[in-house]
Amino acid sequence: MAETPDEITLNYEEEGTLIVKEVDKVILSKGAWTTILFRYQDLNKTSGEYGPDKYSIRRYQKRNGQYLPKSKFNISSAAQAKKIIEALQEWID
C-alpha cells in the first residue's frame, strides 16, 4: 500500500508481465481523501501489445498511514472523455 499520493499507481503485474500500464496521472486533490485521474493501457495478451488509452478517476482514503482504494469511475474511451470535457466546459463557462 502507498503512504503518499505520489506512490499510488495503476500498474499491475501478473507473473512478471505488466498487464495494466499507467501512462500518466494527475493528482486532483490530496489529504485524508485523495482523488487521482489516471491514463492507462491494458495489455492484449493475444497480440502482446497495449491497447488504446483508457482513463480512470479514483478516490483513496488514508487510514493508518496507508491509502486504501474506495471508489472508481472508468472512462472507457476517448469519445466518452471528450463528452465529459464538453459537459464540464459548458457548466463552468
Biopython code that builds the backbone (N, CA, C, O; Angstrom):
import numpy as np
from Bio.PDB.StructureBuilder import StructureBuilder

atoms = [
    (1, "MET", "N", (0.830, -1.189, 0.000)),
    (1, "MET", "CA", (0.000, 0.000, 0.000)),
    (1, "MET", "C", (0.872, 1.249, 0.000)),
    (1, "MET", "O", (1.990, 1.246, 0.514)),
    (2, "ALA", "N", (0.349, 2.292, -0.575)),
    (2, "ALA", "CA", (1.072, 3.552, -0.696)),
    (2, "ALA", "C", (0.920, 4.408, 0.557)),
    (2, "ALA", "O", (-0.132, 4.419, 1.197)),
    (3, "GLU", "N", (1.983, 5.119, 0.890)),
    (3, "GLU", "CA", (1.947, 6.028, 2.028)),
    (3, "GLU", "C", (1.731, 7.478, 1.599)),
    (3, "GLU", "O", (1.354, 8.315, 2.420)),
    (4, "THR", "N", (1.967, 7.782, 0.321)),
    (4, "THR", "CA", (1.738, 9.125, -0.216)),
    (4, "THR", "C", (0.981, 9.003, -1.535)),
    (4, "THR", "O", (1.049, 7.960, -2.186)),
    (5, "PRO", "N", (0.256, 10.060, -1.946)),
    (5, "PRO", "CA", (-0.447, 10.004, -3.230)),
    (5, "PRO", "C", (0.499, 9.764, -4.416)),
    (5, "PRO", "O", (0.120, 9.120, -5.393)),
    (6, "ASP", "N", (1.722, 10.279, -4.327)),
    (6, "ASP", "CA", (2.674, 10.092, -5.425)),
    (6, "ASP", "C", (3.050, 8.623, -5.622)),
    (6, "ASP", "O", (3.448, 8.233, -6.720)),
    (7, "GLU", "N", (2.932, 7.814, -4.587)),
    (7, "GLU", "CA", (3.268, 6.388, -4.669)),
    (7, "GLU", "C", (2.142, 5.538, -5.249)),
    (7, "GLU", "O", (2.372, 4.389, -5.625)),
    (8, "ILE", "N", (0.943, 6.076, -5.326)),
    (8, "ILE", "CA", (-0.204, 5.318, -5.831)),
    (8, "ILE", "C", (-0.044, 5.132, -7.337)),
    (8, "ILE", "O", (0.258, 6.083, -8.058)),
    (9, "THR", "N", (-0.248, 3.908, -7.805)),
    (9, "THR", "CA", (-0.117, 3.607, -9.224)),
    (9, "THR", "C", (-1.186, 2.614, -9.662)),
    (9, "THR", "O", (-1.740, 1.873, -8.850)),
    (10, "LEU", "N", (-1.460, 2.618, -10.958)),
    (10, "LEU", "CA", (-2.372, 1.615, -11.530)),
    (10, "LEU", "C", (-1.605, 0.438, -12.116)),
    (10, "LEU", "O", (-2.212, -0.569, -12.482)),
    (11, "ASN", "N", (-0.287, 0.544, -12.210)),
    (11, "ASN", "CA", (0.497, -0.553, -12.767)),
    (11, "ASN", "C", (0.134, -1.847, -12.061)),
    (11, "ASN", "O", (0.067, -1.906, -10.833)),
    (12, "TYR", "N", (-0.102, -2.892, -12.867)),
    (12, "TYR", "CA", (-0.482, -4.187, -12.319)),
    (12, "TYR", "C", (0.249, -5.278, -13.089)),
    (12, "TYR", "O", (0.193, -5.327, -14.318)),
    (13, "GLU", "N", (0.926, -6.141, -12.366)),
    (13, "GLU", "CA", (1.682, -7.235, -12.967)),
    (13, "GLU", "C", (1.116, -8.584, -12.581)),
    (13, "GLU", "O", (0.586, -8.774, -11.486)),
    (14, "GLU", "N", (1.243, -9.516, -13.513)),
    (14, "GLU", "CA", (0.944, -10.927, -13.260)),
    (14, "GLU", "C", (2.119, -11.729, -13.774)),
    (14, "GLU", "O", (2.485, -11.623, -14.945)),
    (15, "GLU", "N", (2.709, -12.526, -12.912)),
    (15, "GLU", "CA", (3.834, -13.401, -13.279)),
    (15, "GLU", "C", (4.921, -12.625, -14.028)),
    (15, "GLU", "O", (5.478, -13.119, -15.009)),
    (16, "GLY", "N", (5.219, -11.410, -13.561)),
    (16, "GLY", "CA", (6.282, -10.610, -14.146)),
    (16, "GLY", "C", (5.919, -9.849, -15.407)),
    (16, "GLY", "O", (6.768, -9.172, -15.988)),
    (17, "THR", "N", (4.662, -9.952, -15.841)),
    (17, "THR", "CA", (4.211, -9.245, -17.047)),
    (17, "THR", "C", (3.322, -8.084, -16.633)),
    (17, "THR", "O", (2.387, -8.256, -15.850)),
    (18, "LEU", "N", (3.615, -6.905, -17.159)),
    (18, "LEU", "CA", (2.820, -5.717, -16.854)),
    (18, "LEU", "C", (1.506, -5.788, -17.622)),
    (18, "LEU", "O", (1.490, -5.618, -18.841)),
    (19, "ILE", "N", (0.406, -6.037, -16.921)),
    (19, "ILE", "CA", (-0.915, -6.217, -17.529)),
    (19, "ILE", "C", (-1.611, -4.870, -17.712)),
    (19, "ILE", "O", (-2.210, -4.616, -18.758)),
    (20, "VAL", "N", (-1.534, -4.008, -16.701)),
    (20, "VAL", "CA", (-2.090, -2.654, -16.771)),
    (20, "VAL", "C", (-0.921, -1.690, -16.630)),
    (20, "VAL", "O", (-0.206, -1.704, -15.627)),
    (21, "LYS", "N", (-0.736, -0.852, -17.649)),
    (21, "LYS", "CA", (0.388, 0.084, -17.670)),
    (21, "LYS", "C", (-0.121, 1.510, -17.466)),
    (21, "LYS", "O", (-0.876, 2.036, -18.283)),
    (22, "GLU", "N", (0.302, 2.118, -16.374)),
    (22, "GLU", "CA", (-0.029, 3.526, -16.124)),
    (22, "GLU", "C", (0.799, 4.387, -17.074)),
    (22, "GLU", "O", (2.024, 4.277, -17.119)),
    (23, "VAL", "N", (0.114, 5.247, -17.835)),
    (23, "VAL", "CA", (0.791, 6.134, -18.779)),
    (23, "VAL", "C", (1.047, 7.494, -18.142)),
    (23, "VAL", "O", (2.094, 8.104, -18.360)),
    (24, "ASP", "N", (0.086, 7.963, -17.354)),
    (24, "ASP", "CA", (0.206, 9.267, -16.709)),
    (24, "ASP", "C", (-0.819, 9.347, -15.585)),
    (24, "ASP", "O", (-1.747, 8.541, -15.518)),
    (25, "LYS", "N", (-0.642, 10.322, -14.708)),
    (25, "LYS", "CA", (-1.636, 10.560, -13.664)),
    (25, "LYS", "C", (-1.577, 12.015, -13.252)),
    (25, "LYS", "O", (-0.539, 12.669, -13.350)),
    (26, "VAL", "N", (-2.726, 12.509, -12.786)),
    (26, "VAL", "CA", (-2.840, 13.860, -12.248)),
    (26, "VAL", "C", (-3.521, 13.730, -10.897)),
    (26, "VAL", "O", (-4.622, 13.189, -10.797)),
    (27, "ILE", "N", (-2.865, 14.225, -9.865)),
    (27, "ILE", "CA", (-3.456, 14.210, -8.530)),
    (27, "ILE", "C", (-4.375, 15.418, -8.439)),
    (27, "ILE", "O", (-3.914, 16.559, -8.450)),
    (28, "LEU", "N", (-5.678, 15.164, -8.349)),
    (28, "LEU", "CA", (-6.681, 16.231, -8.334)),
    (28, "LEU", "C", (-6.860, 16.831, -6.954)),
    (28, "LEU", "O", (-7.142, 18.022, -6.829)),
    (29, "SER", "N", (-6.700, 16.022, -5.915)),
    (29, "SER", "CA", (-6.780, 16.531, -4.545)),
    (29, "SER", "C", (-5.981, 15.619, -3.637)),
    (29, "SER", "O", (-5.865, 14.419, -3.883)),
    (30, "LYS", "N", (-5.428, 16.208, -2.576)),
    (30, "LYS", "CA", (-4.649, 15.455, -1.597)),
    (30, "LYS", "C", (-5.267, 15.666, -0.224)),
    (30, "LYS", "O", (-5.986, 16.637, 0.010)),
    (31, "GLY", "N", (-4.978, 14.752, 0.666)),
    (31, "GLY", "CA", (-5.475, 14.857, 2.033)),
    (31, "GLY", "C", (-5.920, 13.493, 2.511)),
    (31, "GLY", "O", (-5.488, 12.463, 1.993)),
    (32, "ALA", "N", (-6.800, 13.500, 3.516)),
    (32, "ALA", "CA", (-7.327, 12.237, 4.031)),
    (32, "ALA", "C", (-8.067, 11.481, 2.935)),
    (32, "ALA", "O", (-8.066, 10.251, 2.907)),
    (33, "TRP", "N", (-8.701, 12.231, 2.028)),
    (33, "TRP", "CA", (-9.315, 11.665, 0.825)),
    (33, "TRP", "C", (-8.565, 12.247, -0.370)),
    (33, "TRP", "O", (-8.511, 13.465, -0.540)),
    (34, "THR", "N", (-7.995, 11.388, -1.186)),
    (34, "THR", "CA", (-7.215, 11.798, -2.345)),
    (34, "THR", "C", (-7.919, 11.328, -3.613)),
    (34, "THR", "O", (-8.415, 10.204, -3.681)),
    (35, "THR", "N", (-7.955, 12.205, -4.619)),
    (35, "THR", "CA", (-8.575, 11.881, -5.903)),
    (35, "THR", "C", (-7.506, 11.971, -6.984)),
    (35, "THR", "O", (-6.772, 12.956, -7.067)),
    (36, "ILE", "N", (-7.428, 10.927, -7.814)),
    (36, "ILE", "CA", (-6.411, 10.879, -8.865)),
    (36, "ILE", "C", (-7.066, 10.502, -10.191)),
    (36, "ILE", "O", (-7.894, 9.593, -10.256)),
    (37, "LEU", "N", (-6.680, 11.215, -11.242)),
    (37, "LEU", "CA", (-7.081, 10.896, -12.611)),
    (37, "LEU", "C", (-5.917, 10.153, -13.260)),
    (37, "LEU", "O", (-4.805, 10.676, -13.336)),
    (38, "PHE", "N", (-6.177, 8.929, -13.728)),
    (38, "PHE", "CA", (-5.151, 8.099, -14.359)),
    (38, "PHE", "C", (-5.409, 7.955, -15.851)),
    (38, "PHE", "O", (-6.556, 7.912, -16.295)),
    (39, "ARG", "N", (-4.333, 7.881, -16.613)),
    (39, "ARG", "CA", (-4.371, 7.461, -18.024)),
    (39, "ARG", "C", (-3.590, 6.153, -18.060)),
    (39, "ARG", "O", (-2.465, 6.082, -17.566)),
    (40, "TYR", "N", (-4.192, 5.112, -18.650)),
    (40, "TYR", "CA", (-3.559, 3.797, -18.621)),
    (40, "TYR", "C", (-3.891, 3.001, -19.874)),
    (40, "TYR", "O", (-4.749, 3.388, -20.667)),
    (41, "GLN", "N", (-3.193, 1.879, -20.037)),
    (41, "GLN", "CA", (-3.428, 0.970, -21.153)),
    (41, "GLN", "C", (-3.441, -0.459, -20.629)),
    (41, "GLN", "O", (-2.685, -0.807, -19.722)),
    (42, "ASP", "N", (-4.308, -1.283, -21.212)),
    (42, "ASP", "CA", (-4.371, -2.710, -20.871)),
    (42, "ASP", "C", (-3.597, -3.512, -21.909)),
    (42, "ASP", "O", (-3.603, -3.181, -23.095)),
    (43, "LEU", "N", (-2.931, -4.567, -21.454)),
    (43, "LEU", "CA", (-2.192, -5.447, -22.345)),
    (43, "LEU", "C", (-3.150, -6.414, -23.028)),
    (43, "LEU", "O", (-3.965, -7.058, -22.368)),
    (44, "ASN", "N", (-3.050, -6.515, -24.354)),
    (44, "ASN", "CA", (-3.770, -7.534, -25.100)),
    (44, "ASN", "C", (-2.892, -8.783, -25.054)),
    (44, "ASN", "O", (-1.841, -8.830, -25.694)),
    (45, "LYS", "N", (-3.316, -9.785, -24.305)),
    (45, "LYS", "CA", (-2.481, -10.963, -24.101)),
    (45, "LYS", "C", (-2.267, -11.757, -25.387)),
    (45, "LYS", "O", (-1.277, -12.479, -25.510)),
    (46, "THR", "N", (-3.173, -11.632, -26.334)),
    (46, "THR", "CA", (-3.031, -12.348, -27.602)),
    (46, "THR", "C", (-1.944, -11.732, -28.467)),
    (46, "THR", "O", (-1.067, -12.436, -28.967)),
    (47, "SER", "N", (-2.004, -10.415, -28.643)),
    (47, "SER", "CA", (-1.039, -9.741, -29.517)),
    (47, "SER", "C", (0.232, -9.324, -28.782)),
    (47, "SER", "O", (1.274, -9.112, -29.401)),
    (48, "GLY", "N", (0.138, -9.208, -27.447)),
    (48, "GLY", "CA", (1.288, -8.755, -26.674)),
    (48, "GLY", "C", (1.482, -7.251, -26.724)),
    (48, "GLY", "O", (2.501, -6.742, -26.257)),
    (49, "GLU", "N", (0.511, -6.528, -27.287)),
    (49, "GLU", "CA", (0.612, -5.072, -27.387)),
    (49, "GLU", "C", (-0.417, -4.424, -26.455)),
    (49, "GLU", "O", (-1.427, -5.026, -26.090)),
    (50, "TYR", "N", (-0.124, -3.194, -26.094)),
    (50, "TYR", "CA", (-1.050, -2.446, -25.250)),
    (50, "TYR", "C", (-2.112, -1.789, -26.111)),
    (50, "TYR", "O", (-1.838, -1.331, -27.220)),
    (51, "GLY", "N", (-3.328, -1.750, -25.586)),
    (51, "GLY", "CA", (-4.469, -1.193, -26.298)),
    (51, "GLY", "C", (-4.507, 0.322, -26.199)),
    (51, "GLY", "O", (-3.555, 0.956, -25.744)),
    (52, "PRO", "N", (-5.622, 0.890, -26.634)),
    (52, "PRO", "CA", (-5.760, 2.352, -26.615)),
    (52, "PRO", "C", (-5.816, 2.892, -25.192)),
    (52, "PRO", "O", (-6.082, 2.159, -24.239)),
    (53, "ASP", "N", (-5.560, 4.180, -25.072)),
    (53, "ASP", "CA", (-5.625, 4.830, -23.772)),
    (53, "ASP", "C", (-7.013, 4.706, -23.167)),
    (53, "ASP", "O", (-8.025, 4.812, -23.859)),
    (54, "LYS", "N", (-7.038, 4.480, -21.874)),
    (54, "LYS", "CA", (-8.262, 4.500, -21.079)),
    (54, "LYS", "C", (-8.004, 5.442, -19.917)),
    (54, "LYS", "O", (-6.860, 5.820, -19.663)),
    (55, "TYR", "N", (-9.052, 5.822, -19.215)),
    (55, "TYR", "CA", (-8.926, 6.809, -18.152)),
    (55, "TYR", "C", (-9.737, 6.342, -16.946)),
    (55, "TYR", "O", (-10.750, 5.658, -17.088)),
    (56, "SER", "N", (-9.273, 6.722, -15.765)),
    (56, "SER", "CA", (-9.970, 6.332, -14.551)),
    (56, "SER", "C", (-9.793, 7.417, -13.500)),
    (56, "SER", "O", (-8.697, 7.943, -13.307)),
    (57, "ILE", "N", (-10.890, 7.742, -12.825)),
    (57, "ILE", "CA", (-10.851, 8.655, -11.693)),
    (57, "ILE", "C", (-11.042, 7.790, -10.457)),
    (57, "ILE", "O", (-12.018, 7.048, -10.345)),
    (58, "ARG", "N", (-10.088, 7.898, -9.525)),
    (58, "ARG", "CA", (-10.137, 7.034, -8.344)),
    (58, "ARG", "C", (-9.971, 7.833, -7.065)),
    (58, "ARG", "O", (-9.228, 8.813, -7.004)),
    (59, "ARG", "N", (-10.697, 7.373, -6.031)),
    (59, "ARG", "CA", (-10.639, 8.021, -4.712)),
    (59, "ARG", "C", (-10.006, 7.044, -3.728)),
    (59, "ARG", "O", (-10.287, 5.845, -3.728)),
    (60, "TYR", "N", (-9.140, 7.607, -2.891)),
    (60, "TYR", "CA", (-8.435, 6.825, -1.883)),
    (60, "TYR", "C", (-8.618, 7.492, -0.529)),
    (60, "TYR", "O", (-8.642, 8.718, -0.427)),
    (61, "GLN", "N", (-8.745, 6.678, 0.500)),
    (61, "GLN", "CA", (-8.851, 7.195, 1.858)),
    (61, "GLN", "C", (-7.603, 6.772, 2.631)),
    (61, "GLN", "O", (-7.176, 5.619, 2.573)),
    (62, "LYS", "N", (-7.033, 7.730, 3.352)),
    (62, "LYS", "CA", (-5.844, 7.422, 4.151)),
    (62, "LYS", "C", (-6.281, 6.905, 5.516)),
    (62, "LYS", "O", (-6.987, 7.580, 6.265)),
    (63, "ARG", "N", (-5.838, 5.690, 5.814)),
    (63, "ARG", "CA", (-6.123, 5.056, 7.112)),
    (63, "ARG", "C", (-4.850, 4.404, 7.612)),
    (63, "ARG", "O", (-4.182, 3.672, 6.882)),
    (64, "ASN", "N", (-4.523, 4.678, 8.863)),
    (64, "ASN", "CA", (-3.332, 4.093, 9.481)),
    (64, "ASN", "C", (-2.083, 4.306, 8.624)),
    (64, "ASN", "O", (-1.231, 3.424, 8.521)),
    (65, "GLY", "N", (-1.987, 5.494, 8.010)),
    (65, "GLY", "CA", (-0.808, 5.846, 7.235)),
    (65, "GLY", "C", (-0.747, 5.271, 5.836)),
    (65, "GLY", "O", (0.252, 5.455, 5.141)),
    (66, "GLN", "N", (-1.803, 4.571, 5.400)),
    (66, "GLN", "CA", (-1.834, 3.947, 4.080)),
    (66, "GLN", "C", (-3.051, 4.427, 3.292)),
    (66, "GLN", "O", (-4.124, 4.624, 3.863)),
    (67, "TYR", "N", (-2.886, 4.614, 1.980)),
    (67, "TYR", "CA", (-4.015, 4.985, 1.126)),
    (67, "TYR", "C", (-4.710, 3.732, 0.620)),
    (67, "TYR", "O", (-4.093, 2.872, -0.009)),
    (68, "LEU", "N", (-6.000, 3.642, 0.904)),
    (68, "LEU", "CA", (-6.806, 2.493, 0.502)),
    (68, "LEU", "C", (-7.799, 2.916, -0.572)),
    (68, "LEU", "O", (-8.441, 3.958, -0.437)),
    (69, "PRO", "N", (-7.939, 2.118, -1.651)),
    (69, "PRO", "CA", (-8.914, 2.465, -2.687)),
    (69, "PRO", "C", (-10.334, 2.381, -2.148)),
    (69, "PRO", "O", (-10.690, 1.437, -1.443)),
    (70, "LYS", "N", (-11.148, 3.389, -2.491)),
    (70, "LYS", "CA", (-12.527, 3.423, -2.010)),
    (70, "LYS", "C", (-13.545, 3.446, -3.142)),
    (70, "LYS", "O", (-14.600, 2.823, -3.026)),
    (71, "SER", "N", (-13.255, 4.148, -4.232)),
    (71, "SER", "CA", (-14.204, 4.178, -5.347)),
    (71, "SER", "C", (-13.471, 4.508, -6.627)),
    (71, "SER", "O", (-12.364, 5.045, -6.610)),
    (72, "LYS", "N", (-14.120, 4.173, -7.757)),
    (72, "LYS", "CA", (-13.510, 4.467, -9.050)),
    (72, "LYS", "C", (-14.587, 4.648, -10.101)),
    (72, "LYS", "O", (-15.692, 4.114, -10.004)),
    (73, "PHE", "N", (-14.219, 5.423, -11.110)),
    (73, "PHE", "CA", (-15.053, 5.587, -12.292)),
    (73, "PHE", "C", (-14.137, 5.443, -13.494)),
    (73, "PHE", "O", (-13.204, 6.228, -13.663)),
    (74, "ASN", "N", (-14.396, 4.447, -14.329)),
    (74, "ASN", "CA", (-13.585, 4.220, -15.513)),
    (74, "ASN", "C", (-14.211, 4.892, -16.728)),
    (74, "ASN", "O", (-15.404, 4.743, -16.992)),
    (75, "ILE", "N", (-13.393, 5.629, -17.456)),
    (75, "ILE", "CA", (-13.795, 6.254, -18.716)),
    (75, "ILE", "C", (-13.209, 5.362, -19.798)),
    (75, "ILE", "O", (-11.990, 5.275, -19.942)),
    (76, "SER", "N", (-14.067, 4.705, -20.553)),
    (76, "SER", "CA", (-13.619, 3.606, -21.402)),
    (76, "SER", "C", (-13.083, 4.004, -22.767)),
    (76, "SER", "O", (-12.509, 3.169, -23.465)),
    (77, "SER", "N", (-13.256, 5.251, -23.161)),
    (77, "SER", "CA", (-12.791, 5.635, -24.493)),
    (77, "SER", "C", (-12.521, 7.130, -24.558)),
    (77, "SER", "O", (-12.969, 7.895, -23.705)),
    (78, "ALA", "N", (-11.784, 7.529, -25.581)),
    (78, "ALA", "CA", (-11.516, 8.952, -25.805)),
    (78, "ALA", "C", (-12.822, 9.689, -26.111)),
    (78, "ALA", "O", (-12.986, 10.845, -25.719)),
    (79, "ALA", "N", (-13.739, 9.036, -26.800)),
    (79, "ALA", "CA", (-15.023, 9.671, -27.125)),
    (79, "ALA", "C", (-15.801, 9.994, -25.851)),
    (79, "ALA", "O", (-16.363, 11.083, -25.730)),
    (80, "GLN", "N", (-15.839, 9.076, -24.918)),
    (80, "GLN", "CA", (-16.535, 9.326, -23.661)),
    (80, "GLN", "C", (-15.832, 10.440, -22.883)),
    (80, "GLN", "O", (-16.497, 11.283, -22.281)),
    (81, "ALA", "N", (-14.510, 10.452, -22.887)),
    (81, "ALA", "CA", (-13.747, 11.505, -22.203)),
    (81, "ALA", "C", (-14.067, 12.874, -22.794)),
    (81, "ALA", "O", (-14.224, 13.851, -22.061)),
    (82, "LYS", "N", (-14.163, 12.943, -24.108)),
    (82, "LYS", "CA", (-14.477, 14.220, -24.768)),
    (82, "LYS", "C", (-15.872, 14.714, -24.375)),
    (82, "LYS", "O", (-16.069, 15.913, -24.182)),
    (83, "LYS", "N", (-16.829, 13.809, -24.258)),
    (83, "LYS", "CA", (-18.180, 14.203, -23.839)),
    (83, "LYS", "C", (-18.180, 14.747, -22.418)),
    (83, "LYS", "O", (-18.884, 15.712, -22.119)),
    (84, "ILE", "N", (-17.401, 14.136, -21.550)),
    (84, "ILE", "CA", (-17.290, 14.624, -20.166)),
    (84, "ILE", "C", (-16.662, 16.016, -20.166)),
    (84, "ILE", "O", (-17.128, 16.911, -19.461)),
    (85, "ILE", "N", (-15.610, 16.193, -20.951)),
    (85, "ILE", "CA", (-14.944, 17.500, -21.046)),
    (85, "ILE", "C", (-15.914, 18.562, -21.550)),
    (85, "ILE", "O", (-15.985, 19.658, -20.994)),
    (86, "GLU", "N", (-16.661, 18.238, -22.603)),
    (86, "GLU", "CA", (-17.626, 19.188, -23.169)),
    (86, "GLU", "C", (-18.677, 19.593, -22.139)),
    (86, "GLU", "O", (-19.003, 20.774, -22.014)),
    (87, "ALA", "N", (-19.202, 18.624, -21.406)),
    (87, "ALA", "CA", (-20.227, 18.922, -20.404)),
    (87, "ALA", "C", (-19.658, 19.815, -19.305)),
    (87, "ALA", "O", (-20.299, 20.781, -18.892)),
    (88, "LEU", "N", (-18.466, 19.493, -18.835)),
    (88, "LEU", "CA", (-17.855, 20.311, -17.777)),
    (88, "LEU", "C", (-17.559, 21.715, -18.275)),
    (88, "LEU", "O", (-17.775, 22.683, -17.546)),
    (89, "GLN", "N", (-17.073, 21.846, -19.493)),
    (89, "GLN", "CA", (-16.801, 23.176, -20.033)),
    (89, "GLN", "C", (-18.068, 24.001, -20.147)),
    (89, "GLN", "O", (-18.064, 25.200, -19.867)),
    (90, "GLU", "N", (-19.138, 23.367, -20.554)),
    (90, "GLU", "CA", (-20.411, 24.077, -20.668)),
    (90, "GLU", "C", (-20.905, 24.546, -19.298)),
    (90, "GLU", "O", (-21.395, 25.667, -19.164)),
    (91, "TRP", "N", (-20.780, 23.707, -18.301)),
    (91, "TRP", "CA", (-21.237, 24.058, -16.967)),
    (91, "TRP", "C", (-20.377, 25.141, -16.336)),
    (91, "TRP", "O", (-20.881, 26.004, -15.617)),
    (92, "ILE", "N", (-19.078, 25.095, -16.606)),
    (92, "ILE", "CA", (-18.156, 26.048, -15.980)),
    (92, "ILE", "C", (-18.175, 27.412, -16.660)),
    (92, "ILE", "O", (-18.073, 28.441, -15.991)),
    (93, "ASP", "N", (-18.303, 27.426, -17.972)),
    (93, "ASP", "CA", (-18.249, 28.693, -18.737)),
    (93, "ASP", "C", (-19.426, 29.579, -18.509)),
    (93, "ASP", "O", (-19.503, 30.664, -19.086)),
]
sb = StructureBuilder()
sb.init_structure("model")
sb.init_model(0)
sb.init_chain("A")
sb.init_seg("    ")
for serial, (resi, resn, name, xyz) in enumerate(atoms, 1):
    if name == "N":
        sb.init_residue(resn, " ", resi, " ")
    sb.init_atom(name, np.array(xyz, "f"), 0.0, 1.0, " ", f" {name:<3s}", serial, name[0])
structure = sb.get_structure()
